């Protein structure tokens, strides 16, 4: 495997073996209309197919108007055979960026932050000199700052085609200021404001420090009180220890075959992800969060309009239309959806919602970077797991059978090279 290819994959995303064990599944359903539009049997079947394709375990929550379906399929622990269950808590990686952006925009509404003000006005000792004068708050949130990513600096063995850093740093606590220093020292990805932008986790660590500066509070505390609690999320939190509280799956990392067999990283100090990707949540809570956001219950209409104003951003060789902590995805024949995806070591997630919040999917899985590179290490080989995930997403979000087929055939439900590789993944689909 060539070093530059591995490094590119690692930085490309925004931060997803077949088993011989039987599939375990469960689902809970709530319907409040007589004319059901959710095909629960098909949702169970397509989610089960993700496990059958080789994914250890996954969970999914789907909404269509007042109807709701939640299911799980596969294993939470491959050694004991413990099944995954609906409602398990999960590290959601770069979906955290939407939470951070909402918090910053709340301060914009209060007049404490100006979107087009230089970040050096607020953090002169952190982002210094010309960068501090040229990079604005908006550029941080829409990834047009030109500031590089800190991932290779934080996990240096990855540059040598080794995952040793992942284990060496499992219980390391790293300050956000140090993550920013590593990102600022990385090669610039472009000039401030230049489009297309380039996805970088460093932007959102700086945004968290900006939030702390203007509020006088720890960023995790502020986001918990003013975003998580305000949205009514009861199973969502910022971790304060390497351990996840509450029922959760183990989270297995393969790193494209460098870790064989895949290793459990569910216990991990997430300070390395900071406000770019540390949140723990559930699929139901993620749907509830994006519904509250798009309905204007977390920020007002003017701030929401700014949030949904997109620019082209590159990530992992692909491109996405990115707003302020949120992106838009057009599914062929199915409509336009807003949300984010995320990936950390061992855990992948995606959450998508229609603009009116009536159609939603949030999905998580517990085996990451299961794909394999081709012989000359220039691309990832097609994966049956990818196809199965796309099929389930199409089933959840596309009403008509022909639309589901067109969307799944496009292989763009999880855009290749998206920030999905965000915090450590680098895949097509899904990321931090």
C-alpha positions in Angstrom: 0.0 0.0 0.0 1.5 3.3 -1.0 1.9 5.9 1.8 0.4 8.7 -0.2 -2.7 6.6 -0.9 -3.2 5.7 2.7 -2.7 9.2 3.9 -5.1 10.5 1.3 -7.7 8.1 2.5 -7.3 9.0 6.1 -7.6 12.7 5.5 -10.3 12.4 2.9 -13.3 11.9 5.0 -15.3 13.7 7.2 -14.5 11.1 10.8 -17.4 3.1 7.6 -15.7 -10.0 6.9 -18.1 -11.8 6.7 -19.1 -13.7 9.8 -20.5 -17.2 10.1 -22.7 -16.3 13.1 -26.5 -16.0 12.8 -28.1 -12.6 12.3 -30.0 -11.2 15.2 -32.6 -8.4 14.5 -35.2 -6.5 16.3 -37.5 -3.6 15.5 -40.0 -1.3 17.1 -42.7 0.5 15.3 -45.0 3.5 15.8 -47.7 4.4 13.3 -50.3 7.1 13.6 -51.9 7.0 10.2 -54.1 4.4 8.5 -52.4 4.8 5.2 -48.9 3.6 5.9 -46.1 4.7 3.6 -43.3 3.0 5.4 -42.6 -0.6 4.2 -41.5 -2.1 7.5 -40.9 -5.5 6.0 -38.6 -4.1 3.3 -36.8 -1.9 5.8 -36.1 -5.0 8.0 -35.0 -7.0 4.9 -32.6 -4.3 3.6 -31.1 -3.7 7.0 -30.6 -7.4 7.5 -28.9 -7.5 4.1 -26.2 -5.1 5.3 -25.3 -7.7 8.0 -25.5 -10.5 5.5 -23.1 -8.6 3.2 -20.4 -8.7 5.9 -21.2 -5.8 8.3 -21.0 -6.9 11.9 -24.0 -5.0 13.1 -26.1 -1.9 12.3 -29.1 0.1 13.5 -31.4 2.4 11.7 -34.3 4.8 12.4 -36.6 6.0 9.7 -39.4 8.5 9.7 -42.1 9.3 7.2 -44.4 12.0 8.5 -45.8 10.8 11.8 -44.7 7.2 11.1 -41.6 5.8 12.6 -39.6 2.6 12.3 -36.4 1.6 14.2 -34.5 -1.6 13.7 -31.2 -3.4 14.3 -29.5 -6.3 12.7 -26.3 -8.3 13.4 -23.9 -8.4 16.3 -22.7 -5.9 18.9 -20.0 -8.3 20.0 -18.6 -10.9 17.6 -16.9 -12.9 20.4 -20.0 -13.4 22.5 -22.7 -13.2 19.9 -24.5 -10.4 21.7 -26.9 -8.8 19.2 -27.2 -5.2 18.3 -30.4 -3.6 19.4 -32.4 -0.5 18.4 -31.4 2.5 20.5 -27.8 1.6 21.2 -25.5 4.5 21.7 -22.9 5.1 19.1 -20.0 7.5 18.3 -21.3 9.7 15.5 -18.1 11.4 14.4 -18.4 14.4 12.1 -22.2 14.7 12.6 -20.9 16.5 15.7 -20.0 19.4 13.3 -23.7 20.2 12.8 -24.1 20.5 16.6 -21.0 22.8 16.8 -22.2 25.0 13.9 -25.6 25.4 15.5 -23.9 26.5 18.8 -21.8 29.1 16.9 -24.8 30.4 15.0 -26.7 30.9 18.3 -23.9 33.2 19.3 -24.1 34.9 15.9 -27.8 35.6 16.7 -26.8 37.1 20.0 -24.3 39.4 18.3 -21.3 37.9 20.0 -19.9 36.4 16.8 -19.9 37.8 13.2 -19.8 35.2 10.5 -17.6 37.4 8.2 -15.3 38.6 10.9 -11.7 37.4 10.9 -11.1 34.6 13.3 -8.0 36.5 14.6 -10.4 39.1 16.0 -11.5 36.5 18.5 -8.5 34.2 18.9 -5.5 36.3 18.1 -3.1 34.1 20.0 -4.3 30.9 18.3 -4.7 31.9 14.6 -2.0 34.5 14.1 -0.8 36.8 11.4 -2.1 36.8 7.9 -4.2 33.7 8.5 -5.9 35.3 11.5 -6.7 38.3 9.3 -7.9 36.5 6.2 -9.8 33.5 7.6 -13.3 34.3 8.7 -15.7 32.4 11.0 -17.8 31.5 7.9 -14.7 30.0 6.2 -14.2 27.7 9.2 -17.8 26.5 9.2 -17.9 25.9 5.4 -14.4 24.5 5.0 -13.0 27.3 2.8 -10.4 28.4 5.3 -7.6 26.6 3.5 -6.3 25.2 6.8 -5.0 21.7 6.7 -6.2 18.7 8.8 -4.5 17.6 12.0 -5.1 13.8 11.7 -1.7 12.8 10.4 -0.1 15.0 13.0 -2.1 13.4 15.8 -1.6 9.8 14.5 1.8 10.0 12.8 2.2 6.2 12.2 -0.4 6.5 9.5 2.1 8.2 7.3 4.2 5.0 7.5 1.3 2.7 6.6 1.0 1.6 10.2 -1.9 1.8 12.6 0.3 1.7 15.7 -0.7 5.2 16.7 -4.3 4.2 17.1 -3.4 1.9 19.9 -0.6 4.0 21.4 -2.9 7.0 21.7 -6.0 5.1 22.9 -6.0 6.8 26.4 -4.2 10.0 25.4 -5.8 13.3 26.3 -4.9 16.0 23.8 -5.9 19.6 24.1 -7.8 21.3 21.3 -5.1 24.0 21.1 -2.6 21.3 20.2 -4.9 19.9 17.5 -5.1 23.3 16.0 -1.3 23.7 16.2 -1.0 20.5 14.2 -3.5 21.6 11.7 -2.0 25.0 11.2 1.4 23.3 10.7 0.0 21.0 8.0 0.3 22.1 4.3 -2.4 24.7 3.4 -5.2 23.3 1.2 -5.8 26.6 -0.6 -6.2 30.3 -0.1 -8.8 31.5 2.5 -12.2 31.8 0.8 -11.1 29.8 -2.3 -13.6 27.5 -3.8 -13.9 24.6 -3.9 -13.0 24.4 -0.2 -11.3 21.4 1.4 -12.7 19.5 4.3 -10.7 19.8 7.5 -11.4 18.8 11.0 -9.1 21.6 12.3 -11.8 24.1 11.2 -14.3 22.8 13.8 -11.8 22.5 16.6 -11.1 26.2 16.1 -14.9 26.8 16.0 -15.1 25.1 19.4 -12.4 27.2 20.9 -14.2 30.3 19.5 -17.3 29.2 21.2 -15.5 28.9 24.5 -13.9 32.3 24.1 -17.2 34.2 23.6 -19.3 32.2 26.1 -16.8 31.6 28.8 -17.9 28.0 29.0 -16.4 24.7 28.0 -17.6 23.9 24.5 -19.0 20.5 25.4 -21.0 22.1 28.3 -22.4 24.9 26.2 -23.4 22.5 23.4 -25.0 20.1 25.8 -27.1 22.8 27.5 -28.0 24.9 24.4 -28.2 22.4 21.6 -28.6 18.8 22.9 -30.9 19.6 25.8 -32.8 22.2 23.8 -33.5 19.7 21.0 -34.8 17.2 23.6 -32.1 14.6 23.1 -32.0 12.2 26.0 -29.3 9.7 24.8 -26.8 12.2 23.3 -23.7 13.5 25.0 -20.2 14.7 24.9 -18.0 11.9 26.4 -15.9 13.0 29.4 -14.1 9.6 29.7 -13.0 7.0 27.1 -16.1 4.9 28.0 -19.6 5.2 26.5 -22.3 5.3 29.1 -25.4 3.2 28.4 -26.1 0.3 26.1 -23.7 0.3 23.1 -22.0 -2.0 20.6 -18.3 -2.7 20.3 -16.8 -0.8 17.5 -14.5 -2.6 15.2 -11.7 -1.1 13.0 -10.2 -2.9 10.0 -8.3 0.0 8.3 -8.5 -1.5 4.9 -6.9 -4.8 6.1 -4.1 -3.3 8.1 -5.8 -4.5 11.3 -6.6 -8.2 10.9 -8.8 -9.3 12.5 -10.6 -6.0 13.1 -10.0 -4.6 16.6 -12.5 -3.1 19.1 -12.1 0.7 19.6 -15.3 1.3 21.6 -13.2 2.4 24.5 -11.2 5.4 23.4 -10.3 8.9 24.6 -12.1 11.1 22.1 -10.3 14.3 22.9 -8.6 13.9 19.5 -12.0 14.5 17.8 -13.0 17.4 20.0 -15.8 19.6 18.7 -15.2 18.1 15.2 -16.4 14.7 16.1 -16.7 13.5 19.7 -20.5 13.3 20.2 -22.2 10.0 21.2 -25.9 9.6 20.1 -28.5 7.2 18.9 -30.3 7.0 15.5 -33.6 8.2 17.0 -31.9 11.2 18.7 -30.2 12.2 15.4 -33.5 12.2 13.6 -35.0 14.3 16.4 -32.0 16.7 16.3 -32.2 17.4 12.5 -36.0 17.7 12.7 -35.7 20.4 15.4 -32.9 22.2 13.5 -34.7 22.3 10.1 -38.0 23.4 11.8 -36.2 26.4 13.3 -36.4 25.4 16.9 -32.6 25.7 17.6 -31.8 28.8 15.5 -33.9 31.4 13.8 -34.8 31.6 10.1 -32.0 34.1 9.2 -29.3 31.9 10.8 -30.8 28.8 9.3 -30.7 30.4 5.9 -27.0 31.1 6.3 -26.5 27.5 7.5 -28.1 26.1 4.3 -26.1 28.3 1.9 -23.7 25.8 0.3 -20.3 26.0 -1.4 -18.5 23.2 -3.2 -16.1 21.3 -0.9 -13.7 18.5 -1.8 -13.0 15.6 0.5 -11.2 12.4 -0.3 -11.2 13.0 -4.0 -15.0 13.6 -4.1 -17.1 16.7 -3.8 -20.1 17.8 -1.7 -22.2 20.9 -1.5 -21.5 22.0 2.1 -23.2 24.7 4.2 -22.3 25.6 7.7 -21.9 22.2 9.4 -24.4 20.5 7.1 -24.4 19.3 3.5 -27.1 18.7 0.9 -27.5 15.5 -1.1 -29.7 15.0 -4.1 -30.9 11.4 -4.5 -32.0 10.6 -8.1 -35.8 10.5 -8.3 -36.1 10.8 -4.5 -35.5 14.4 -3.6 -33.1 16.6 -1.7 -31.9 15.8 1.7 -29.8 17.6 4.4 -27.6 16.2 7.0 -24.1 14.8 7.6 -22.2 11.6 8.0 -19.4 10.7 10.4 -16.8 8.1 11.1 -14.4 7.4 14.0 -12.3 4.3 14.6 -14.8 1.5 14.5 -18.0 3.5 14.0 -19.8 4.9 11.0 -23.0 7.0 10.9 -25.2 8.9 8.4 -28.2 11.1 9.0 -30.3 12.6 6.2 -33.6 14.6 6.4 -35.8 16.3 3.8 -36.0 20.1 4.2 -39.4 19.8 5.9 -38.2 17.1 8.3 -40.9 14.7 7.2 -38.7 12.1 5.6 -35.6 11.0 7.7 -33.1 8.3 8.0 -30.3 7.9 10.6 -28.1 4.8 10.4 -25.1 3.5 12.3 -22.7 0.5 11.9 -19.9 -1.0 13.9 -17.2 -2.1 11.4 -15.1 0.6 9.7 -12.9 0.7 6.6 -13.8 -2.9 5.7 -13.1 -2.1 2.0 -9.9 -3.3 0.4 -7.6 -1.5 -1.9 -7.0 -2.7 -5.5 -3.8 -4.4 -6.5 -1.9 -1.1 -7.3 -3.4 0.6 -4.2 -5.0 3.4 -6.3 -8.7 2.8 -5.4 -11.0 0.9 -3.2 -12.5 -2.3 -4.5 -16.3 -2.4 -4.8 -17.9 -3.7 -1.6 -21.1 -5.6 -1.1 -21.6 -3.8 2.2 -21.5 -0.5 0.4 -24.2 -1.7 -2.0 -26.4 -3.0 0.9 -26.1 0.2 2.9 -27.1 2.3 -0.2 -30.0 -0.1 -0.8 -31.3 0.4 2.7 -30.9 4.2 2.5 -32.9 4.2 -0.8 -35.6 2.0 0.8 -35.9 4.5 3.7 -35.9 7.8 1.7 -37.4 7.0 -1.7 -41.1 6.4 -1.9 -41.4 4.8 -5.4 -39.7 1.5 -6.2 -38.3 2.8 -9.4 -36.8 5.8 -7.5 -35.2 3.5 -5.0 -33.6 1.5 -7.8 -32.3 4.6 -9.5 -30.9 6.0 -6.3 -29.2 2.7 -5.3 -27.8 2.3 -8.9 -26.3 5.7 -8.7 -24.0 4.6 -5.8 -24.0 8.1 -4.6 -26.2 7.9 -1.5 -23.0 8.1 0.5 -20.9 10.2 -1.7 -17.5 8.8 -2.4 -14.7 10.6 -0.8 -17.1 12.6 1.4 -16.1 13.9 4.8 -17.1 10.4 5.7 -13.5 9.6 6.0 -13.6 12.5 8.0 -12.0 11.8 11.3 -10.3 8.7 10.2 -12.1 6.9 7.6 -11.7 8.1 4.2 -14.3 6.2 2.5 -16.8 6.7 -0.1 -19.5 6.9 2.0 -19.2 7.4 5.1 -16.8 9.2 7.5 -15.9 11.5 10.8 
